Amino acid sequence: MNKLAVEIYGQQYHIIGKASPGHMRQVASHVDEKMRQIADKNPKLDTTRLAVLSAVNIADDYLKLKQEFDEILHLVEDEQP
């Protein structure tokens, strides 16, 4: 297990996971970036609402990519003899 201190939207967090420290930093950076993008467009949001909207946006991105992946996988499986 790796333990890492990261900063997300100005707050320090200690995260623990099996992923590499580089991957964990990349995840934290992605969340920070998404929160800042949303905050730039909605400067009056409190941190809790900002975090929830960021989670919703990230989940939406993930589900769209998963659907695309599943469709591609289905196409590849259909072409297998």
Backbone as CSV, one residue per row, in Angstrom:
resi,resn,N_x,N_y,N_z,CA_x,CA_y,CA_z,C_x,C_y,C_z
1,MET,0.840,-1.184,0.000,0.000,0.000,0.000,0.886,1.249,0.000
2,ASN,0.469,2.207,-0.785,1.185,3.472,-0.842,0.363,4.542,-0.129
3,LYS,1.064,5.396,0.604,0.436,6.507,1.298,1.051,7.782,0.747
4,LEU,0.198,8.748,0.424,0.678,9.936,-0.259,-0.100,11.157,0.210
5,ALA,0.606,12.265,0.414,-0.045,13.542,0.717,-0.236,14.281,-0.602
6,VAL,-1.456,14.734,-0.844,-1.767,15.475,-2.062,-2.552,16.727,-1.684
7,GLU,-2.566,17.676,-2.604,-3.371,18.879,-2.404,-4.438,18.925,-3.489
8,ILE,-5.669,19.081,-3.048,-6.800,19.194,-3.962,-7.584,20.436,-3.566
9,TYR,-7.660,21.370,-4.483,-8.385,22.613,-4.300,-7.992,23.319,-2.996
10,GLY,-6.679,23.367,-2.773,-6.138,24.094,-1.629,-6.165,23.359,-0.306
11,GLN,-6.624,22.122,-0.303,-6.690,21.333,0.934,-5.746,20.133,0.835
12,GLN,-5.089,19.821,1.943,-4.213,18.659,2.000,-5.019,17.407,2.328
13,TYR,-4.726,16.328,1.616,-5.356,15.032,1.864,-4.278,13.963,1.886
14,HIS,-4.459,12.971,2.722,-3.573,11.815,2.751,-4.367,10.663,2.142
15,ILE,-3.874,10.157,1.025,-4.577,9.065,0.362,-3.727,7.809,0.423
16,ILE,-4.404,6.695,0.520,-3.751,5.390,0.617,-4.334,4.508,-0.472
17,GLY,-3.467,3.808,-1.187,-3.956,2.917,-2.224,-2.881,1.981,-2.739
18,LYS,-3.314,1.034,-3.545,-2.397,0.060,-4.131,-1.738,0.591,-5.391
19,ALA,-2.304,1.649,-5.971,-1.754,2.219,-7.205,-0.408,2.877,-6.920
20,SER,0.337,3.108,-7.985,1.640,3.763,-7.838,1.444,5.205,-7.356
21,PRO,2.446,5.752,-6.682,2.341,7.154,-6.266,2.095,8.098,-7.450
22,GLY,2.696,7.806,-8.589,2.478,8.626,-9.774,1.027,8.621,-10.207
23,HIS,0.427,7.448,-10.175,-0.987,7.338,-10.553,-1.866,8.080,-9.545
24,MET,-1.560,7.920,-8.279,-2.339,8.588,-7.240,-2.240,10.108,-7.379
25,ARG,-1.049,10.610,-7.704,-0.880,12.049,-7.942,-1.696,12.496,-9.152
26,GLN,-1.703,11.668,-10.186,-2.449,11.991,-11.398,-3.951,12.067,-11.100
27,VAL,-4.455,11.160,-10.303,-5.874,11.175,-9.924,-6.189,12.448,-9.136
28,ALA,-5.353,12.758,-8.149,-5.570,13.966,-7.346,-5.514,15.216,-8.223
29,SER,-4.592,15.243,-9.151,-4.458,16.375,-10.061,-5.694,16.521,-10.940
30,HIS,-6.235,15.407,-11.396,-7.439,15.435,-12.232,-8.626,16.004,-11.446
31,VAL,-8.781,15.566,-10.210,-9.878,16.063,-9.368,-9.688,17.564,-9.111
32,ASP,-8.469,17.968,-8.794,-8.171,19.376,-8.557,-8.496,20.211,-9.799
33,GLU,-8.074,19.740,-10.948,-8.320,20.450,-12.206,-9.817,20.586,-12.483
34,LYS,-10.553,19.495,-12.287,-11.997,19.520,-12.528,-12.685,20.505,-11.576
35,MET,-12.279,20.506,-10.305,-12.873,21.429,-9.339,-12.586,22.872,-9.729
36,ARG,-11.378,23.145,-10.173,-11.015,24.517,-10.571,-11.768,24.952,-11.831
37,GLN,-11.962,24.039,-12.774,-12.732,24.373,-13.979,-14.158,24.764,-13.626
38,ILE,-14.773,23.986,-12.753,-16.154,24.258,-12.361,-16.225,25.538,-11.526
39,ALA,-15.254,25.739,-10.634,-15.241,26.943,-9.800,-15.072,28.201,-10.646
40,ASP,-14.295,28.118,-11.700,-14.114,29.268,-12.587,-15.436,29.699,-13.223
41,LYS,-16.288,28.726,-13.525,-17.572,29.027,-14.164,-18.668,29.346,-13.146
42,ASN,-18.461,28.911,-11.901,-19.468,29.086,-10.840,-18.781,29.552,-9.558
43,PRO,-18.292,30.788,-9.521,-17.483,31.238,-8.386,-18.218,31.320,-7.048
44,LYS,-19.532,31.260,-7.039,-20.278,31.369,-5.785,-20.548,30.023,-5.118
45,LEU,-20.134,28.933,-5.759,-20.372,27.606,-5.172,-19.519,27.392,-3.932
46,ASP,-20.129,26.809,-2.896,-19.327,26.426,-1.737,-18.568,25.143,-2.072
47,THR,-17.596,24.817,-1.261,-16.711,23.689,-1.547,-17.450,22.364,-1.632
48,THR,-18.460,22.168,-0.795,-19.209,20.911,-0.819,-19.931,20.740,-2.152
49,ARG,-20.640,21.759,-2.584,-21.354,21.679,-3.862,-20.375,21.546,-5.024
50,LEU,-19.263,22.242,-4.919,-18.225,22.157,-5.947,-17.689,20.727,-6.043
51,ALA,-17.456,20.095,-4.902,-16.956,18.722,-4.890,-17.975,17.754,-5.483
52,VAL,-19.256,17.940,-5.142,-20.297,17.050,-5.664,-20.438,17.229,-7.172
53,LEU,-20.463,18.468,-7.652,-20.564,18.699,-9.090,-19.347,18.139,-9.832
54,SER,-18.196,18.237,-9.213,-16.991,17.659,-9.821,-17.110,16.148,-9.902
55,ALA,-17.598,15.528,-8.840,-17.791,14.074,-8.843,-18.796,13.660,-9.909
56,VAL,-19.865,14.429,-10.056,-20.873,14.121,-11.071,-20.258,14.232,-12.467
57,ASN,-19.482,15.280,-12.708,-18.835,15.452,-14.013,-17.838,14.338,-14.305
58,ILE,-17.048,13.967,-13.313,-16.065,12.891,-13.498,-16.778,11.563,-13.735
59,ALA,-17.857,11.305,-12.998,-18.622,10.070,-13.206,-19.241,10.049,-14.595
60,ASP,-19.732,11.187,-15.067,-20.294,11.274,-16.407,-19.223,10.956,-17.459
61,ASP,-18.051,11.549,-17.308,-16.948,11.269,-18.238,-16.614,9.773,-18.238
62,TYR,-16.532,9.193,-17.041,-16.207,7.778,-16.912,-17.254,6.897,-17.602
63,LEU,-18.524,7.178,-17.352,-19.583,6.340,-17.920,-19.633,6.451,-19.443
64,LYS,-19.389,7.627,-19.976,-19.327,7.781,-21.428,-18.172,6.969,-22.013
65,LEU,-17.002,7.048,-21.379,-15.857,6.265,-21.856,-16.105,4.771,-21.726
66,LYS,-16.734,4.362,-20.622,-17.027,2.942,-20.432,-17.986,2.447,-21.507
67,GLN,-18.984,3.255,-21.843,-19.933,2.870,-22.890,-19.211,2.734,-24.236
68,GLU,-18.341,3.680,-24.554,-17.564,3.599,-25.795,-16.694,2.349,-25.810
69,PHE,-16.040,2.076,-24.682,-15.195,0.892,-24.574,-16.008,-0.381,-24.779
70,ASP,-17.155,-0.460,-24.124,-18.010,-1.647,-24.256,-18.477,-1.838,-25.698
71,GLU,-18.801,-0.731,-26.377,-19.224,-0.824,-27.774,-18.078,-1.310,-28.664
72,ILE,-16.881,-0.798,-28.437,-15.712,-1.234,-29.213,-15.412,-2.702,-28.928
73,LEU,-15.469,-3.083,-27.665,-15.225,-4.478,-27.294,-16.243,-5.388,-27.975
74,HIS,-17.479,-4.983,-27.999,-18.538,-5.776,-28.650,-18.237,-5.922,-30.145
75,LEU,-17.806,-4.842,-30.791,-17.463,-4.904,-32.220,-16.299,-5.861,-32.464
76,VAL,-15.294,-5.794,-31.608,-14.130,-6.678,-31.762,-14.534,-8.133,-31.550
77,GLU,-15.353,-8.380,-30.541,-15.795,-9.759,-30.287,-16.634,-10.296,-31.431
78,ASP,-17.438,-9.446,-32.076,-18.255,-9.878,-33.201,-17.404,-10.240,-34.414
79,GLU,-16.237,-9.647,-34.524,-15.361,-9.931,-35.673,-14.505,-11.179,-35.466
80,GLN,-14.483,-11.706,-34.265,-13.714,-12.914,-33.969,-14.424,-14.118,-34.601
81,PRO,-13.652,-15.027,-35.230,-14.276,-16.219,-35.836,-14.779,-17.205,-34.811
